[in-house]
Amino acid sequence: MSCFLSDVRENAGKTSLQSLQNKLLNSLIQLDEKIESVSEGIKLLKTHLSSCEALVILDDVDHVNQLDALLRPIRTVLHPRSLILITSRDKDVLTRSRVEESSIYKLTGLSTQQSQELFCRHAFTQGHPLPGFEDLVEKFLKACYGLPLSLKVFGALVYGNDKSFWEDQLDRLEQILPDEIQKRLQISYYALQMDEKQIFLDVACFFIGEKRDTAIRIWDGSGWKGSLGFQILQNKSLVEVDTENEIRMHHHLRDMGRDLANDA
């Protein structure tokens, strides 16, 4: 049995911690309860998940109260062979929730070989550069510092373009400091057409977790070519659709989109 709670930070604010507790119960033991409060949810989790062997993934946790509601009730009652994985951008959230220091792993960038394969899969639809592009690929790899999102987005950005386009995008990328991730990703945003930009901002602000077909109907009703625009964003690795046809977007892209929308 397994449960993947994606975007805990986003969904806790968008819905409630009780709804996430309910999803945990429903995913692991197919129990659908109307949970009135977090404390009630904690009791239900402790009671019904006792000795349950499961894989639980809590994605993008950013507050201790989220782990109090979702981790604390289950960490001592699940079967010993269970595995709980938590992703967070804030180590303090983990340590304050008494996650052992030895259990915390800081992700590093991909190796050069892994970076090249990921970048080339998006730039050339194969795992190695086309003849004549080797030097440009190497420069992009250095500029992306092994960050998977950057490798995917910039690989997709230069796909199908000539060397002069590659060089122009590389010049823009190299002028921005490595830690200014959002500014780097904005290069791909500004390369979009107007309707594509609007669809991107709509996803970042409103449609994460919503059904793809619902969003496309709304865009079509606004006079945009929703299906085409969304497909272009997918091809550029700016949005994704999960197995349940729900729209997903990387946290950095989401935050960048919301900042751009606020500045508009």
C-alpha positions, 0 to 999 in steps of 0.5 A: 500500500502506498500514498503520495501526498503531493504539494502538501504546502499548496494543498494544505492552504488550498483545502485543509489538513483534514482533507490530506488526512482523509486522503492518507486514510483513503489511499492506504485502507480505502476509508473515506471519513468526514474529518471535522478537525485535525485532532479527530484526524490524528485519532483516526490515523492512529487507530486505523493505520496501526500495523499497516505496512505502507510507503508514504510520501509527503511532498513539499512540507513547509510547516511543523503543523503539517507534520504534526497532522500527517507524520506524528500520528503514523510514525510510531503505529505503522509496521516497522517495514514501512517507509516514510519519505518527506521532501522539504525546502526547510530543514528546520521544519524536519528537525523541529518535528524530531526527524533524526539528523542522520535521516535527513538527506540533502539532494545534490545536482546530477552528475555530468553524465546524468545531466547530459542525458537529461538535457539531451533527451529534451533538446534532441529526443536522444541521450547524446548531442547531435554532431556539432552541438557538443560544445554548446551542450557542455556550456549549458550543462555548466550553466545549469549546475546539475539542476534537473528542472533547469536541464529539462526546461532549457533543453526543451527551450532550445529543441529544434532551433539552430545554433544562433538561438542556442547561443542567444539563450546561453548568453541570457542564462550565463548573465544570471547568478546560479542561485537566482533560479526564478530569474533563470526560468523566466527566460523560458517564460519570455520565449512564449507567445502571449496566449501561452504566457497567459495559460502558464500564469493561469496554471500557476495561480489557479489550475494546479491540481485541477483536471486538464480538460476542465482548464482547457474548456475554460481557456477555449471559452476565453478565445484561446486555443487551450489544448494547443497552448497547453501542449506547447507548455508540456513540450517545454517542460513547464507543466505536467499532467499526472496519471489522474489527468490533473495538472502539475507544475514544479514548485519553482515554476509555480512561484515564478508564475505567481510572482510574475502575475503579481507584478503584472 
